[in-house]
């Protein structure tokens, strides 16, 4: 009779005699395999801890190395220099943009003058003057009484 454990409950199962030996051999092999796996896992854990310590030692040495410190300092210096130069270039670009806009406005004025076309300011001034004259005209029309039309009778 073989004893089987399932979900923490031991049960007895009747197994034929010719399978008992094979079952016992399988149990022994499984136990050996289990022990071997446990041993391997423990060795791997120990190797992992050792290599982690080695890595920490290497990183500590590397961080104290003058070459790494030198490279870090150079990188910081380059970042600062790059930021300053970028700001200078940004200022130059803004100056160029402003000058270009001024030149465009100047050329536009010259073209309008050459063509004899009124400028926007001139058109707006003319519009204001026409509005003023229209208001004056309306005031005079309202102030004068409407004349009755007299017809001459022709004979």
C-alpha positions in Angstrom: 0.0 0.0 0.0 1.3 3.4 -1.0 0.8 6.6 1.0 0.0 9.7 -1.1 -0.1 13.3 0.3 -2.5 15.7 -1.4 -3.2 19.3 0.0 -1.6 18.4 3.3 -3.8 15.3 3.7 -2.2 11.9 3.8 -4.1 9.1 2.0 -3.5 5.5 1.5 -3.9 4.1 -1.9 -3.8 0.4 -2.7 -1.1 0.0 -5.3 -0.4 -3.4 -6.9 2.8 -5.0 -5.6 4.7 -4.9 -8.9 4.4 -1.0 -8.9 5.5 -0.6 -5.3 9.2 -1.1 -6.1 9.0 1.4 -9.0 7.1 3.9 -6.9 9.8 3.6 -4.1 12.6 4.1 -6.7 10.7 7.2 -8.1 10.4 8.6 -4.6 14.1 8.2 -3.9 15.1 9.7 -7.3 12.6 12.6 -6.6 14.1 13.2 -3.2 17.7 13.2 -4.6 16.6 15.6 -7.3 14.9 17.8 -4.8 18.1 17.9 -2.6 20.2 18.6 -5.7 18.0 21.5 -6.7 18.1 22.9 -3.2 21.9 22.7 -3.2 22.1 24.4 -6.6 19.8 27.2 -5.6 21.8 27.9 -2.4 25.0 27.9 -4.5 23.5 30.3 -7.0 22.3 32.6 -4.2 25.8 32.6 -2.7 27.4 33.4 -6.1 24.9 36.2 -6.6 25.8 37.8 -3.3 29.5 37.4 -4.0 29.2 39.0 -7.4 27.1 41.8 -6.0 29.8 42.5 -3.5 32.4 42.4 -6.3 30.3 44.8 -8.4 30.0 47.2 -5.4 33.7 47.1 -4.9 34.3 47.8 -8.6 31.8 50.7 -8.6 33.4 52.2 -5.6 36.8 52.0 -7.2 35.4 53.4 -10.4 33.7 56.4 -8.7 37.0 57.2 -6.9 39.0 57.0 -10.2 40.4 60.3 -11.3 39.5 59.7 -14.9 35.8 59.3 -14.1 35.9 62.4 -11.9 37.8 64.3 -14.7 35.1 63.2 -17.2 32.3 64.3 -14.9 33.9 67.7 -14.5 34.5 68.1 -18.2 30.9 67.2 -18.9 29.6 69.7 -16.4 31.9 72.4 -17.9 30.7 71.6 -21.4 27.1 71.8 -20.3 27.6 75.2 -18.8 29.5 76.4 -21.9 26.9 75.0 -24.2 24.1 76.8 -22.3 26.0 80.1 -22.5 26.6 79.7 -26.2 23.0 78.7 -26.8 21.9 81.9 -25.1 24.2 84.0 -27.2 23.0 82.4 -30.4 19.4 82.9 -29.3 20.1 86.6 -28.7 21.8 86.9 -32.1 18.8 85.2 -33.8 16.4 87.6 -32.0 18.4 90.6 -33.1 18.5 89.3 -36.7 14.8 88.7 -36.7 14.1 92.2 -35.4 16.4 93.8 -38.0 14.8 91.7 -40.8 11.3 92.8 -39.7 12.4 96.5 -39.7 13.9 96.2 -43.2 10.7 94.5 -44.5 8.6 97.4 -43.1 11.0 99.9 -44.6 10.9 98.2 -48.0 7.1 98.0 -47.9 6.9 101.7 -47.2 9.3 102.4 -50.1 7.2 100.2 -52.4 3.9 102.0 -51.4 5.5 105.4 -51.9 7.0 104.4 -55.3 3.6 103.0 -56.5 1.8 106.1 -55.3 -0.6 104.0 -53.2 -2.0 105.4 -50.0 -0.6 104.0 -46.8 -2.9 102.4 -44.2 -2.5 105.5 -42.0 -3.4 107.8 -44.8 -6.5 105.7 -45.6 -7.6 105.7 -42.0 -7.1 109.5 -41.7 -9.2 109.9 -44.9 -11.9 107.7 -43.4 -12.0 109.8 -40.2 -12.2 113.0 -42.2 -15.1 111.7 -44.3 -16.9 110.6 -41.1 -16.4 114.1 -39.6 -17.7 115.8 -42.8 -20.7 113.4 -43.0 -21.6 114.3 -39.4 -21.4 118.0 -40.2 -23.5 117.6 -43.3 -26.2 115.7 -41.3 -26.3 118.5 -38.6 -26.9 121.1 -41.3 -29.6 119.1 -42.9 -31.4 118.7 -39.6 -31.0 122.4 -38.8 -32.5 123.7 -42.0 -36.2 123.4 -42.4 -37.2 121.5 -45.4 -38.2 123.9 -48.2 -41.5 123.3 -49.8 -41.2 122.9 -53.4 -43.0 125.7 -55.3 -44.0 125.0 -58.8 -44.3 127.7 -61.3 -47.3 127.3 -63.5 -46.4 127.8 -67.0 -48.9 129.3 -69.2 
